[in-house]
């Protein structure tokens, strides 16, 4: 899949490929569940809720699971 020169095109490429995804959402129900990769930065830029949630999550993360 080729990359676009435009910012929107490059962001679509990241979405399509999952490159750089740093969070996953479990969506669906029953036997139709799937993991949907996403980028925290994009979510935080688009939503006050995600902006408030992700830093809180990082501050309270289990130290044993930190890299």
MMTF fields as JSON, N, C-alpha, C and O atoms, coordinates in Angstrom:
{
  "mmtfVersion": "1.0.0",
  "mmtfProducer": "UNKNOWN",
  "numBonds": 267,
  "numAtoms": 268,
  "numGroups": 67,
  "numChains": 1,
  "numModels": 1,
  "chainsPerModel": [1],
  "groupsPerChain": [67],
  "chainIdList": ["A"],
  "bondAtomList": [4, 2, 8, 6, 12, 10, 16, 14, 20, 18, 24, 22, 28, 26, 32, 30, 36, 34, 40, 38, 44, 42, 48, 46, 52, 50, 56, 54, 60, 58, 64, 62, 68, 66, 72, 70, 76, 74, 80, 78, 84, 82, 88, 86, 92, 90, 96, 94, 100, 98, 104, 102, 108, 106, 112, 110, 116, 114, 120, 118, 124, 122, 128, 126, 132, 130, 136, 134, 140, 138, 144, 142, 148, 146, 152, 150, 156, 154, 160, 158, 164, 162, 168, 166, 172, 170, 176, 174, 180, 178, 184, 182, 188, 186, 192, 190, 196, 194, 200, 198, 204, 202, 208, 206, 212, 210, 216, 214, 220, 218, 224, 222, 228, 226, 232, 230, 236, 234, 240, 238, 244, 242, 248, 246, 252, 250, 256, 254, 260, 258, 264, 262],
  "bondOrderList": [1, 1, 1, 1, 1, 1, 1, 1, 1, 1, 1, 1, 1, 1, 1, 1, 1, 1, 1, 1, 1, 1, 1, 1, 1, 1, 1, 1, 1, 1, 1, 1, 1, 1, 1, 1, 1, 1, 1, 1, 1, 1, 1, 1, 1, 1, 1, 1, 1, 1, 1, 1, 1, 1, 1, 1, 1, 1, 1, 1, 1, 1, 1, 1, 1, 1],
  "groupList": [{"groupName": "UNK", "atomNameList": ["N", "CA", "C", "O"], "elementList": ["N", "C", "C", "O"], "formalChargeList": [0, 0, 0, 0], "bondAtomList": [1, 0, 2, 1, 3, 2], "bondOrderList": [1, 1, 2], "singleLetterCode": "X", "chemCompType": "L-PEPTIDE LINKING"}],
  "groupTypeList": [0, 0, 0, 0, 0, 0, 0, 0, 0, 0, 0, 0, 0, 0, 0, 0, 0, 0, 0, 0, 0, 0, 0, 0, 0, 0, 0, 0, 0, 0, 0, 0, 0, 0, 0, 0, 0, 0, 0, 0, 0, 0, 0, 0, 0, 0, 0, 0, 0, 0, 0, 0, 0, 0, 0, 0, 0, 0, 0, 0, 0, 0, 0, 0, 0, 0, 0],
  "groupIdList": [1, 2, 3, 4, 5, 6, 7, 8, 9, 10, 11, 12, 13, 14, 15, 16, 17, 18, 19, 20, 21, 22, 23, 24, 25, 26, 27, 28, 29, 30, 31, 32, 33, 34, 35, 36, 37, 38, 39, 40, 41, 42, 43, 44, 45, 46, 47, 48, 49, 50, 51, 52, 53, 54, 55, 56, 57, 58, 59, 60, 61, 62, 63, 64, 65, 66, 67],
  "secStructList": [7, 7, 7, 7, 1, 1, 2, 2, 2, 2, 2, 2, 2, 2, 2, 2, 2, 7, 6, 6, 7, 7, 3, 3, 3, 3, 3, 7, 7, 4, 4, 4, 7, 3, 3, 3, 3, 3, 7, 2, 2, 2, 2, 2, 2, 2, 7, 2, 2, 2, 2, 2, 2, 2, 2, 2, 2, 2, 2, 6, 1, 7, 4, 4, 4, 7, 7],
  "xCoordList": [0.849, 0.0, 0.897, 1.736, 0.74, 1.604, 1.108, -0.081, 2.056, 1.735, 1.42, 2.003, 0.523, 0.168, 1.12, 1.744, 1.226, 2.04, 1.27, 1.883, -0.062, -0.856, -0.936, -0.82, -1.132, -1.255, -2.453, -2.349, -3.574, -4.772, -4.52, -4.923, -3.858, -3.545, -2.615, -2.78, -1.632, -0.694, -1.392, -1.106, -2.305, -3.059, -3.952, -4.082, -4.562, -5.377, -4.508, -4.937, -3.286, -2.359, -2.073, -2.073, -1.83, -1.583, -2.796, -2.657, -3.978, -5.21, -5.38, -5.704, -5.161, -5.338, -4.34, -4.688, -3.09, -2.046, -1.908, -1.392, -2.363, -2.183, -0.801, -0.495, 0.049, 1.391, 1.305, 0.557, 2.062, 2.11, 0.93, 0.848, 0.015, -1.133, -0.622, 0.226, -1.144, -0.68, -1.814, -1.626, -2.986, -4.126, -5.045, -5.09, -5.767, -6.718, -8.058, -8.124, -9.128, -10.481, -11.069, -10.961, -11.689, -12.412, -13.834, -14.568, -14.222, -15.543, -16.349, -15.793, -17.653, -18.535, -19.058, -18.806, -19.784, -20.354, -20.5, -20.464, -20.662, -20.82, -19.617, -18.476, -19.88, -18.803, -18.234, -17.328, -18.743, -18.346, -17.357, -17.281, -16.605, -15.651, -14.385, -13.935, -13.816, -12.526, -11.79, -12.404, -10.461, -9.636, -9.455, -9.088, -9.714, -9.588, -8.406, -8.485, -7.301, -6.149, -6.433, -7.177, -5.832, -6.02, -4.761, -3.851, -4.737, -3.612, -4.091, -4.988, -3.488, -3.908, -3.849, -4.753, -2.815, -2.663, -3.853, -4.366, -4.29, -5.432, -6.704, -7.495, -6.896, -8.08, -8.1, -9.145, -6.94, -6.852, -7.102, -7.703, -6.65, -6.869, -8.342, -8.821, -9.054, -10.449, -11.453, -12.62, -11.02, -11.986, -11.433, -10.364, -12.166, -11.785, -11.804, -11.01, -12.697, -12.791, -11.514, -10.947, -11.05, -9.815, -8.612, -7.686, -8.615, -7.507, -7.39, -6.286, -8.518, -8.511, -8.203, -7.568, -8.641, -8.516, -7.1, -6.602, -6.447, -5.162, -4.053, -3.33, -3.867, -2.83, -3.129, -2.207, -4.402, -4.781, -4.407, -3.892, -4.657, -4.32, -2.812, -2.377, -2.024, -0.572, -0.053, 0.878, -0.634, -0.189, -0.505, 0.184, -1.537, -1.971, -1.65, -2.164, -0.808, -0.458, 0.33, 1.053, 0.179, 0.915, 2.394, 2.759, 3.243, 4.674, 5.28, 6.249, 4.736, 5.275, 5.063, 5.788, 4.082, 3.82, 4.433, 4.237, 5.177, 5.812, 7.055, 7.732, 7.349, 8.546, 9.663, 10.764],
  "yCoordList": [-1.171, 0.0, 1.237, 1.384, 2.112, 3.281, 4.395, 4.495, 5.231, 6.348, 7.584, 7.791, 8.386, 9.65, 10.737, 10.6, 11.805, 12.942, 13.863, 14.653, 13.774, 14.663, 14.116, 12.91, 15.002, 14.588, 13.665, 12.645, 14.016, 13.18, 11.803, 10.788, 11.766, 10.494, 9.64, 8.423, 10.279, 9.534, 9.019, 7.917, 9.82, 9.368, 8.188, 7.244, 8.23, 7.104, 5.859, 4.757, 6.03, 4.907, 4.273, 3.049, 5.107, 4.581, 3.83, 2.787, 4.358, 3.692, 2.355, 1.348, 2.35, 1.123, 0.036, -1.145, 0.426, -0.556, -0.883, -1.942, 0.018, -0.176, 0.216, 0.035, 0.748, 1.18, 2.234, 3.204, 2.044, 3.006, 2.949, 3.754, 2.012, 1.897, 1.572, 0.697, 2.282, 2.073, 1.774, 1.804, 1.486, 1.087, 0.233, 0.404, -0.678, -1.515, -1.487, -1.463, -1.49, -1.567, -2.911, -3.343, -3.569, -4.809, -4.41, -3.886, -4.657, -4.24, -5.455, -6.51, -5.292, -6.373, -7.128, -6.765, -8.175, -8.984, -10.419, -10.722, -11.293, -12.713, -13.25, -13.076, -13.911, -14.473, -13.462, -13.793, -12.243, -11.223, -10.215, -9.09, -10.581, -9.665, -9.551, -10.519, -8.331, -8.129, -6.993, -6.135, -6.994, -5.923, -4.857, -5.158, -3.61, -2.481, -1.635, -1.007, -1.6, -0.798, 0.693, 1.094, 1.508, 2.957, 3.658, 3.031, 4.963, 5.803, 6.781, 7.588, 6.703, 7.559, 9.036, 9.795, 9.45, 10.857, 11.356, 12.446, 10.562, 10.947, 11.0, 11.935, 9.996, 9.963, 11.146, 11.762, 11.463, 12.579, 13.917, 14.814, 14.061, 15.304, 15.486, 16.613, 14.379, 14.439, 14.445, 14.777, 14.084, 13.882, 14.324, 13.878, 15.201, 15.609, 14.42, 14.367, 13.479, 12.297, 11.474, 11.093, 11.19, 10.422, 11.212, 10.63, 12.525, 13.344, 13.238, 13.172, 13.223, 13.093, 11.667, 11.463, 10.686, 9.289, 8.743, 8.079, 8.999, 8.348, 8.777, 7.905, 10.066, 10.395, 9.783, 9.348, 9.741, 9.115, 7.645, 7.123, 6.983, 5.572, 5.367, 4.422, 6.22, 6.088, 6.306, 5.623, 7.234, 7.521, 6.377, 6.193, 5.612, 4.537, 3.147, 2.148, 3.087, 1.797, 0.959, 1.49, -0.336, -1.272, -1.189, -1.395, -0.891, -0.74, -2.009, -1.931, -3.164, -4.425, -4.573, -5.326, -3.869, -4.005, -2.877, -2.817, -1.976, -0.871, -1.348, -2.278, -0.696, -1.049, -0.103, -0.216],
  "zCoordList": [0.0, 0.0, 0.0, 0.889, -0.962, -1.059, -0.143, 0.16, 0.291, 1.165, 0.342, -0.722, 0.818, 0.194, 0.681, 1.733, -0.082, 0.326, 1.272, 1.991, 1.283, 2.135, 3.559, 3.778, 4.509, 5.906, 6.098, 6.779, 5.508, 5.628, 5.019, 5.587, 3.874, 3.231, 4.069, 4.145, 4.7, 5.551, 6.812, 7.28, 7.354, 8.525, 8.155, 8.934, 6.986, 6.517, 6.365, 6.705, 5.855, 5.708, 7.079, 7.207, 8.101, 9.447, 9.976, 10.614, 9.711, 10.134, 9.426, 10.055, 8.114, 7.322, 7.697, 7.716, 7.998, 8.281, 9.763, 10.12, 10.624, 12.06, 12.54, 13.719, 11.666, 12.064, 13.161, 13.04, 14.216, 15.305, 16.258, 17.185, 16.048, 16.955, 18.357, 18.534, 19.342, 20.71, 21.691, 22.907, 21.142, 21.962, 21.087, 19.869, 21.714, 20.973, 21.687, 22.916, 20.894, 21.425, 21.043, 19.896, 22.009, 21.742, 21.385, 22.224, 20.141, 19.657, 19.226, 18.92, 19.207, 18.799, 20.004, 21.153, 19.714, 20.773, 20.329, 19.136, 21.287, 20.979, 20.232, 20.661, 19.101, 18.28, 17.298, 16.533, 17.303, 16.336, 16.913, 16.42, 17.934, 18.557, 17.714, 17.102, 17.697, 17.044, 17.733, 18.367, 17.604, 18.144, 17.077, 15.941, 17.45, 16.546, 17.009, 18.065, 16.24, 16.641, 16.468, 15.573, 17.334, 17.26, 17.762, 18.305, 17.566, 17.964, 19.036, 18.791, 20.224, 21.329, 20.951, 21.302, 20.252, 19.895, 19.083, 19.334, 18.111, 17.279, 18.124, 18.004, 18.976, 19.833, 20.794, 21.006, 21.377, 22.311, 21.617, 22.207, 20.378, 19.635, 19.283, 19.156, 19.127, 18.688, 19.84, 19.633, 21.051, 22.13, 23.481, 23.898, 24.161, 25.51, 26.472, 27.412, 26.241, 27.105, 27.008, 28.032, 25.779, 25.621, 26.13, 26.695, 25.936, 26.428, 27.946, 28.487, 28.62, 30.076, 30.516, 31.551, 29.749, 30.143, 29.985, 30.894, 28.873, 28.621, 29.575, 30.058, 29.881, 30.871, 32.239, 32.929, 32.643, 33.91, 33.893, 34.881, 32.793, 32.658, 32.79, 33.448, 32.187, 32.237, 33.656, 34.082, 34.382, 35.739, 36.692, 37.696, 36.384, 37.272, 36.737, 37.24, 35.725, 35.133, 36.134, 36.978, 36.027, 36.863, 36.503, 35.346, 37.472, 37.22, 36.632, 35.877, 36.959, 36.453, 34.954, 34.304, 34.389, 32.963, 32.143, 30.93, 32.797, 32.083, 31.354, 31.794, 30.227, 29.446, 29.805, 29.267]
}
